[in-house]
Amino acid sequence: MVERSPWLTAFCYLVLIIGAAIVCVPLYMSFVAGSLDYVRLQQMPFPLLPGGHFWENMVTAWNRVDFSRLYINSIIVTVGIVTGKIAVSLIAAFAISYFRFPFRMTMFWLIFISLMLPIEARIIPTYEAIADVGGPLRELFRITGISWLIETMTGYRIEMALNWNFINTYPGLILPLIASASATFLFRQFFLTIPDELCEAAKLDNAGPIKFFRDIVLPLSTSNIAALAVILFIGNWNQYLWPLLFTTDPEMRTVVLGLSHLVPGPDEPPAWNLSMAAAFFVMLPPALVVIFLQRWLTRGMVDSGK
């Protein structure tokens, strides 16, 4: 049993206060900058008290970049990526944990090794795959002679029909990111903690793999799924590189790209008050997700460590 000491309690509170200050002071300074007008923002020293232009700056920033459209794009893309990652990772982890097939562990270690591959190494091949989705099928039809046969019999060139491009589309923003080696690894580690007696009992009840997965594995994984969904939502909402690469149409931008367009350039007036005000409604959805799902996040972290 750990004895409670006033000095130890004071030290713990001091550490918590310092940690909270490290997190909150930059947010407070951003709030102050977002609440000032352009003239007062240029004053030295920098004001420490907020002004009265916060909502005005938020409305100006919202209308300048049309964040209403960007919000819809970010919600669709983020929810699609989170749903796809969890679904693919659950199925992959379930197959690796409960099925016995050749090269099962080889596949698992290949998935695990992909964690060591930096995202920059996948940019060019991923962009090429998204820009020319039908390329592998065209090459397959060309090698097998199917395209020549179809063109000879019908005069129709199958290569033209397979010229698919996912640039500036929701599938192009979602599909490259739905595979997650870390999520697959975490789910597999959790599935290994499920007692084998549950699997044996399911077999005695003539429950197939799908029923076992739906009625036993998924309910036990609820807290892990919720915790992982919170983490994935935050990470993919703040995603900047992939939307920057796969969108050239302003209508397909996400909120993070919209926020970057509010950052003053070298030949523009330093209107940092607009970008600081916009940062608050850009970070609002992840903040709400953490606030309302923090109990599930904590429970998932604790359960995954058992």
KETORVO-592415 format. One record per residue (C-alpha): residue number from 0; residue in one letter; y, z, x. Coordinates in steps of 0.5 Angstrom, whole numbers, m for minus. Each point is the difference from the previous one (the first is absolute). Layout:
N
rec pos=NUM | code=A | py=Y | pz=Z | px=X
...
% end
This chain:
306
rec pos=0 | code=M | py=0 | pz=0 | px=0
rec pos=1 | code=V | py=7 | pz=m2 | px=3
rec pos=2 | code=E | py=5 | pz=6 | px=0
rec pos=3 | code=R | py=7 | pz=m2 | px=m3
rec pos=4 | code=S | py=5 | pz=2 | px=5
rec pos=5 | code=P | py=8 | pz=m1 | px=m2
rec pos=6 | code=W | py=1 | pz=m3 | px=7
rec pos=7 | code=L | py=m5 | pz=m5 | px=m2
rec pos=8 | code=T | py=2 | pz=m2 | px=m7
rec pos=9 | code=A | py=7 | pz=m1 | px=3
rec pos=10 | code=F | py=m2 | pz=m4 | px=5
rec pos=11 | code=C | py=m4 | pz=m4 | px=m5
rec pos=12 | code=Y | py=6 | pz=m1 | px=m4
rec pos=13 | code=L | py=4 | pz=m2 | px=6
rec pos=14 | code=V | py=m5 | pz=m6 | px=1
rec pos=15 | code=L | py=0 | pz=m2 | px=m7
rec pos=16 | code=I | py=8 | pz=0 | px=0
rec pos=17 | code=I | py=0 | pz=m4 | px=6
rec pos=18 | code=G | py=m5 | pz=m5 | px=m2
rec pos=19 | code=A | py=4 | pz=m1 | px=m7
rec pos=20 | code=A | py=7 | pz=m1 | px=3
rec pos=21 | code=I | py=m3 | pz=m5 | px=5
rec pos=22 | code=V | py=m3 | pz=m4 | px=m7
rec pos=23 | code=C | py=6 | pz=2 | px=m4
rec pos=24 | code=V | py=6 | pz=m1 | px=4
rec pos=25 | code=P | py=0 | pz=m7 | px=1
rec pos=26 | code=L | py=m1 | pz=m1 | px=m7
rec pos=27 | code=Y | py=6 | pz=4 | px=m1
rec pos=28 | code=M | py=4 | pz=m4 | px=5
rec pos=29 | code=S | py=m2 | pz=m6 | px=m4
rec pos=30 | code=F | py=2 | pz=3 | px=m7
rec pos=31 | code=V | py=7 | pz=1 | px=3
rec pos=32 | code=A | py=0 | pz=m7 | px=3
rec pos=33 | code=G | py=m2 | pz=m3 | px=m7
rec pos=34 | code=S | py=5 | pz=4 | px=m4
rec pos=35 | code=L | py=6 | pz=m2 | px=4
rec pos=36 | code=D | py=5 | pz=m6 | px=0
rec pos=37 | code=Y | py=1 | pz=m5 | px=5
rec pos=38 | code=V | py=6 | pz=3 | px=3
rec pos=39 | code=R | py=m2 | pz=7 | px=0
rec pos=40 | code=L | py=m7 | pz=m2 | px=3
rec pos=41 | code=Q | py=4 | pz=m2 | px=7
rec pos=42 | code=Q | py=4 | pz=6 | px=1
rec pos=43 | code=M | py=m2 | pz=5 | px=6
rec pos=44 | code=P | py=m3 | pz=5 | px=0
rec pos=45 | code=F | py=m5 | pz=m2 | px=m5
rec pos=46 | code=P | py=1 | pz=4 | px=m7
rec pos=47 | code=L | py=m5 | pz=5 | px=m1
rec pos=48 | code=L | py=1 | pz=1 | px=m8
rec pos=49 | code=P | py=m2 | pz=m6 | px=m5
rec pos=50 | code=G | py=5 | pz=m4 | px=m3
rec pos=51 | code=G | py=1 | pz=m3 | px=m7
rec pos=52 | code=H | py=m2 | pz=m7 | px=0
rec pos=53 | code=F | py=m8 | pz=1 | px=1
rec pos=54 | code=W | py=m2 | pz=m3 | px=m7
rec pos=55 | code=E | py=6 | pz=m5 | px=1
rec pos=56 | code=N | py=m3 | pz=m2 | px=7
rec pos=57 | code=M | py=m7 | pz=0 | px=m4
rec pos=58 | code=V | py=2 | pz=m5 | px=m5
rec pos=59 | code=T | py=3 | pz=m5 | px=5
rec pos=60 | code=A | py=m6 | pz=0 | px=4
rec pos=61 | code=W | py=m5 | pz=m1 | px=m6
rec pos=62 | code=N | py=4 | pz=m6 | px=m2
rec pos=63 | code=R | py=2 | pz=m3 | px=6
rec pos=64 | code=V | py=m7 | pz=m1 | px=2
rec pos=65 | code=D | py=m3 | pz=0 | px=m7
rec pos=66 | code=F | py=m5 | pz=5 | px=1
rec pos=67 | code=S | py=m3 | pz=0 | px=m7
rec pos=68 | code=R | py=m4 | pz=m6 | px=2
rec pos=69 | code=L | py=m2 | pz=3 | px=7
rec pos=70 | code=Y | py=m2 | pz=6 | px=m4
rec pos=71 | code=I | py=m5 | pz=m4 | px=m4
rec pos=72 | code=N | py=m3 | pz=m4 | px=6
rec pos=73 | code=S | py=m1 | pz=7 | px=4
rec pos=74 | code=I | py=m3 | pz=3 | px=m6
rec pos=75 | code=I | py=m5 | pz=m6 | px=m1
rec pos=76 | code=V | py=m1 | pz=0 | px=8
rec pos=77 | code=T | py=m1 | pz=7 | px=1
rec pos=78 | code=V | py=m5 | pz=2 | px=m6
rec pos=79 | code=G | py=m4 | pz=m7 | px=2
rec pos=80 | code=I | py=m1 | pz=2 | px=7
rec pos=81 | code=V | py=m2 | pz=7 | px=m2
rec pos=82 | code=T | py=m4 | pz=m2 | px=m5
rec pos=83 | code=G | py=m4 | pz=m5 | px=4
rec pos=84 | code=K | py=0 | pz=5 | px=6
rec pos=85 | code=I | py=m4 | pz=5 | px=m4
rec pos=86 | code=A | py=m4 | pz=m4 | px=m3
rec pos=87 | code=V | py=m3 | pz=m4 | px=6
rec pos=88 | code=S | py=0 | pz=6 | px=4
rec pos=89 | code=L | py=m4 | pz=4 | px=m5
rec pos=90 | code=I | py=m5 | pz=m6 | px=m1
rec pos=91 | code=A | py=m1 | pz=m1 | px=7
rec pos=92 | code=A | py=m1 | pz=7 | px=2
rec pos=93 | code=F | py=m5 | pz=1 | px=m6
rec pos=94 | code=A | py=m4 | pz=m6 | px=3
rec pos=95 | code=I | py=0 | pz=3 | px=7
rec pos=96 | code=S | py=m2 | pz=7 | px=m2
rec pos=97 | code=Y | py=m5 | pz=m1 | px=m5
rec pos=98 | code=F | py=m3 | pz=m7 | px=1
rec pos=99 | code=R | py=m5 | pz=m2 | px=6
rec pos=100 | code=F | py=1 | pz=m7 | px=2
rec pos=101 | code=P | py=0 | pz=m3 | px=7
rec pos=102 | code=F | py=6 | pz=1 | px=4
rec pos=103 | code=R | py=2 | pz=5 | px=m4
rec pos=104 | code=M | py=3 | pz=4 | px=5
rec pos=105 | code=T | py=2 | pz=m6 | px=4
rec pos=106 | code=M | py=5 | pz=m2 | px=m6
rec pos=107 | code=F | py=2 | pz=7 | px=0
rec pos=108 | code=W | py=2 | pz=1 | px=7
rec pos=109 | code=L | py=4 | pz=m7 | px=0
rec pos=110 | code=I | py=4 | pz=2 | px=m6
rec pos=111 | code=F | py=1 | pz=7 | px=4
rec pos=112 | code=I | py=2 | pz=m4 | px=6
rec pos=113 | code=S | py=5 | pz=m4 | px=m4
rec pos=114 | code=L | py=4 | pz=6 | px=0
rec pos=115 | code=M | py=2 | pz=m1 | px=8
rec pos=116 | code=L | py=3 | pz=m7 | px=m2
rec pos=117 | code=P | py=7 | pz=0 | px=0
rec pos=118 | code=I | py=4 | pz=m3 | px=m6
rec pos=119 | code=E | py=3 | pz=m5 | px=4
rec pos=120 | code=A | py=m6 | pz=m3 | px=3
rec pos=121 | code=R | py=m2 | pz=m2 | px=m8
rec pos=122 | code=I | py=7 | pz=m3 | px=m2
rec pos=123 | code=I | py=m1 | pz=m7 | px=2
rec pos=124 | code=P | py=m7 | pz=m1 | px=m2
rec pos=125 | code=T | py=2 | pz=4 | px=m7
rec pos=126 | code=Y | py=6 | pz=m5 | px=m1
rec pos=127 | code=E | py=m4 | pz=m6 | px=2
rec pos=128 | code=A | py=m6 | pz=2 | px=m5
rec pos=129 | code=I | py=5 | pz=2 | px=m6
rec pos=130 | code=A | py=4 | pz=m7 | px=1
rec pos=131 | code=D | py=m6 | pz=m4 | px=0
rec pos=132 | code=V | py=m5 | pz=4 | px=m4
rec pos=133 | code=G | py=m4 | pz=m6 | px=m2
rec pos=134 | code=G | py=m1 | pz=m2 | px=8
rec pos=135 | code=P | py=m7 | pz=3 | px=1
rec pos=136 | code=L | py=m2 | pz=m4 | px=m7
rec pos=137 | code=R | py=2 | pz=m6 | px=2
rec pos=138 | code=E | py=m3 | pz=0 | px=7
rec pos=139 | code=L | py=m6 | pz=2 | px=m3
rec pos=140 | code=F | py=0 | pz=m6 | px=m5
rec pos=141 | code=R | py=2 | pz=m4 | px=6
rec pos=142 | code=I | py=m6 | pz=2 | px=5
rec pos=143 | code=T | py=m5 | pz=0 | px=m6
rec pos=144 | code=G | py=2 | pz=m7 | px=m2
rec pos=145 | code=I | py=2 | pz=2 | px=m7
rec pos=146 | code=S | py=7 | pz=m2 | px=0
rec pos=147 | code=W | py=m2 | pz=m7 | px=2
rec pos=148 | code=L | py=m5 | pz=0 | px=m5
rec pos=149 | code=I | py=5 | pz=2 | px=m6
rec pos=150 | code=E | py=5 | pz=m5 | px=3
rec pos=151 | code=T | py=m5 | pz=m6 | px=0
rec pos=152 | code=M | py=m3 | pz=2 | px=m7
rec pos=153 | code=T | py=7 | pz=1 | px=m4
rec pos=154 | code=G | py=5 | pz=m2 | px=5
rec pos=155 | code=Y | py=3 | pz=7 | px=0
rec pos=156 | code=R | py=2 | pz=4 | px=6
rec pos=157 | code=I | py=m2 | pz=7 | px=0
rec pos=158 | code=E | py=4 | pz=2 | px=5
rec pos=159 | code=M | py=6 | pz=m1 | px=m4
rec pos=160 | code=A | py=m3 | pz=5 | px=m5
rec pos=161 | code=L | py=m1 | pz=5 | px=5
rec pos=162 | code=N | py=7 | pz=0 | px=3
rec pos=163 | code=W | py=1 | pz=7 | px=m2
rec pos=164 | code=N | py=6 | pz=4 | px=2
rec pos=165 | code=F | py=1 | pz=8 | px=m1
rec pos=166 | code=I | py=7 | pz=0 | px=3
rec pos=167 | code=N | py=5 | pz=3 | px=m5
rec pos=168 | code=T | py=m5 | pz=3 | px=m4
rec pos=169 | code=Y | py=m3 | pz=7 | px=m2
rec pos=170 | code=P | py=m7 | pz=m2 | px=2
rec pos=171 | code=G | py=3 | pz=m2 | px=7
rec pos=172 | code=L | py=3 | pz=7 | px=0
rec pos=173 | code=I | py=m6 | pz=4 | px=m2
rec pos=174 | code=L | py=m6 | pz=m3 | px=2
rec pos=175 | code=P | py=1 | pz=0 | px=8
rec pos=176 | code=L | py=1 | pz=8 | px=m1
rec pos=177 | code=I | py=m6 | pz=2 | px=m5
rec pos=178 | code=A | py=m5 | pz=1 | px=6
rec pos=179 | code=S | py=1 | pz=7 | px=3
rec pos=180 | code=A | py=m5 | pz=2 | px=6
rec pos=181 | code=S | py=3 | pz=7 | px=m1
rec pos=182 | code=A | py=m1 | pz=1 | px=m7
rec pos=183 | code=T | py=m7 | pz=m3 | px=1
rec pos=184 | code=F | py=m1 | pz=5 | px=5
rec pos=185 | code=L | py=2 | pz=6 | px=m4
rec pos=186 | code=F | py=m4 | pz=m1 | px=m6
rec pos=187 | code=R | py=m6 | pz=m1 | px=4
rec pos=188 | code=Q | py=1 | pz=7 | px=3
rec pos=189 | code=F | py=1 | pz=3 | px=m7
rec pos=190 | code=F | py=m6 | pz=m4 | px=m2
rec pos=191 | code=L | py=m4 | pz=3 | px=5
rec pos=192 | code=T | py=1 | pz=7 | px=m2
rec pos=193 | code=I | py=m2 | pz=m1 | px=m7
rec pos=194 | code=P | py=m7 | pz=3 | px=m1
rec pos=195 | code=D | py=m6 | pz=m4 | px=1
rec pos=196 | code=E | py=m3 | pz=3 | px=m6
rec pos=197 | code=L | py=5 | pz=m3 | px=m5
rec pos=198 | code=C | py=m3 | pz=m7 | px=2
rec pos=199 | code=E | py=m7 | pz=2 | px=m1
rec pos=200 | code=A | py=2 | pz=3 | px=m7
rec pos=201 | code=A | py=3 | pz=m6 | px=m1
rec pos=202 | code=K | py=m6 | pz=m4 | px=2
rec pos=203 | code=L | py=m5 | pz=4 | px=m4
rec pos=204 | code=D | py=5 | pz=m1 | px=m6
rec pos=205 | code=N | py=m1 | pz=m8 | px=1
rec pos=206 | code=A | py=8 | pz=0 | px=1
rec pos=207 | code=G | py=1 | pz=m7 | px=4
rec pos=208 | code=P | py=5 | pz=0 | px=6
rec pos=209 | code=I | py=6 | pz=m2 | px=m5
rec pos=210 | code=K | py=m1 | pz=6 | px=m5
rec pos=211 | code=F | py=m1 | pz=5 | px=6
rec pos=212 | code=F | py=6 | pz=m3 | px=3
rec pos=213 | code=R | py=4 | pz=0 | px=m6
rec pos=214 | code=D | py=m2 | pz=7 | px=m3
rec pos=215 | code=I | py=m1 | pz=4 | px=6
rec pos=216 | code=V | py=3 | pz=m3 | px=6
rec pos=217 | code=L | py=7 | pz=m2 | px=m3
rec pos=218 | code=P | py=1 | pz=7 | px=m4
rec pos=219 | code=L | py=m2 | pz=4 | px=7
rec pos=220 | code=S | py=5 | pz=m5 | px=4
rec pos=221 | code=T | py=6 | pz=1 | px=m5
rec pos=222 | code=S | py=4 | pz=5 | px=4
rec pos=223 | code=N | py=m1 | pz=m5 | px=6
rec pos=224 | code=I | py=2 | pz=m6 | px=m4
rec pos=225 | code=A | py=6 | pz=4 | px=m2
rec pos=226 | code=A | py=2 | pz=2 | px=7
rec pos=227 | code=L | py=m1 | pz=m7 | px=3
rec pos=228 | code=A | py=4 | pz=m3 | px=m5
rec pos=229 | code=V | py=6 | pz=4 | px=1
rec pos=230 | code=I | py=0 | pz=m1 | px=7
rec pos=231 | code=L | py=m1 | pz=m8 | px=m1
rec pos=232 | code=F | py=5 | pz=0 | px=m5
rec pos=233 | code=I | py=5 | pz=3 | px=5
rec pos=234 | code=G | py=m2 | pz=m5 | px=6
rec pos=235 | code=N | py=0 | pz=m6 | px=m4
rec pos=236 | code=W | py=6 | pz=1 | px=m4
rec pos=237 | code=N | py=4 | pz=1 | px=7
rec pos=238 | code=Q | py=m4 | pz=m7 | px=2
rec pos=239 | code=Y | py=5 | pz=m4 | px=4
rec pos=240 | code=L | py=m3 | pz=m5 | px=5
rec pos=241 | code=W | py=m5 | pz=m3 | px=m5
rec pos=242 | code=P | py=5 | pz=m2 | px=m6
rec pos=243 | code=L | py=5 | pz=m2 | px=6
rec pos=244 | code=L | py=m5 | pz=m5 | px=2
rec pos=245 | code=F | py=m3 | pz=m3 | px=m7
rec pos=246 | code=T | py=6 | pz=0 | px=m4
rec pos=247 | code=T | py=6 | pz=m6 | px=1
rec pos=248 | code=D | py=2 | pz=1 | px=m7
rec pos=249 | code=P | py=5 | pz=5 | px=m2
rec pos=250 | code=E | py=m3 | pz=1 | px=m6
rec pos=251 | code=M | py=m7 | pz=3 | px=3
rec pos=252 | code=R | py=3 | pz=5 | px=5
rec pos=253 | code=T | py=m1 | pz=7 | px=m1
rec pos=254 | code=V | py=4 | pz=6 | px=0
rec pos=255 | code=V | py=0 | pz=1 | px=7
rec pos=256 | code=L | py=2 | pz=m7 | px=2
rec pos=257 | code=G | py=6 | pz=1 | px=m5
rec pos=258 | code=L | py=2 | pz=6 | px=4
rec pos=259 | code=S | py=0 | pz=m3 | px=6
rec pos=260 | code=H | py=5 | pz=m5 | px=m3
rec pos=261 | code=L | py=5 | pz=5 | px=m1
rec pos=262 | code=V | py=0 | pz=2 | px=7
rec pos=263 | code=P | py=6 | pz=m2 | px=3
rec pos=264 | code=G | py=0 | pz=m6 | px=5
rec pos=265 | code=P | py=4 | pz=m1 | px=7
rec pos=266 | code=D | py=5 | pz=m4 | px=m4
rec pos=267 | code=E | py=0 | pz=4 | px=m6
rec pos=268 | code=P | py=4 | pz=6 | px=m2
rec pos=269 | code=P | py=m4 | pz=7 | px=1
rec pos=270 | code=A | py=m1 | pz=1 | px=m7
rec pos=271 | code=W | py=m5 | pz=5 | px=2
rec pos=272 | code=N | py=1 | pz=4 | px=m7
rec pos=273 | code=L | py=m3 | pz=m5 | px=m4
rec pos=274 | code=S | py=m6 | pz=0 | px=4
rec pos=275 | code=M | py=m1 | pz=7 | px=0
rec pos=276 | code=A | py=1 | pz=1 | px=m7
rec pos=277 | code=A | py=m5 | pz=m6 | px=m1
rec pos=278 | code=A | py=m5 | pz=4 | px=4
rec pos=279 | code=F | py=m1 | pz=5 | px=m5
rec pos=280 | code=F | py=m2 | pz=m4 | px=m6
rec pos=281 | code=V | py=m4 | pz=m4 | px=5
rec pos=282 | code=M | py=m4 | pz=7 | px=2
rec pos=283 | code=L | py=0 | pz=2 | px=m7
rec pos=284 | code=P | py=m7 | pz=m2 | px=m2
rec pos=285 | code=P | py=m4 | pz=2 | px=6
rec pos=286 | code=A | py=4 | pz=7 | px=m1
rec pos=287 | code=L | py=m2 | pz=1 | px=m7
rec pos=288 | code=V | py=m7 | pz=m2 | px=1
rec pos=289 | code=V | py=m1 | pz=5 | px=6
rec pos=290 | code=I | py=4 | pz=5 | px=m5
rec pos=291 | code=F | py=m5 | pz=m1 | px=m6
rec pos=292 | code=L | py=m6 | pz=m1 | px=4
rec pos=293 | code=Q | py=1 | pz=5 | px=5
rec pos=294 | code=R | py=m6 | pz=5 | px=m3
rec pos=295 | code=W | py=m5 | pz=m6 | px=0
rec pos=296 | code=L | py=2 | pz=m2 | px=7
rec pos=297 | code=T | py=m1 | pz=7 | px=3
rec pos=298 | code=R | py=m7 | pz=1 | px=m4
rec pos=299 | code=G | py=m2 | pz=m7 | px=3
rec pos=300 | code=M | py=2 | pz=2 | px=7
rec pos=301 | code=V | py=m4 | pz=7 | px=m1
rec pos=302 | code=D | py=m6 | pz=m3 | px=m3
rec pos=303 | code=S | py=0 | pz=m6 | px=5
rec pos=304 | code=G | py=m1 | pz=6 | px=6
rec pos=305 | code=K | py=m5 | pz=3 | px=m3
% end
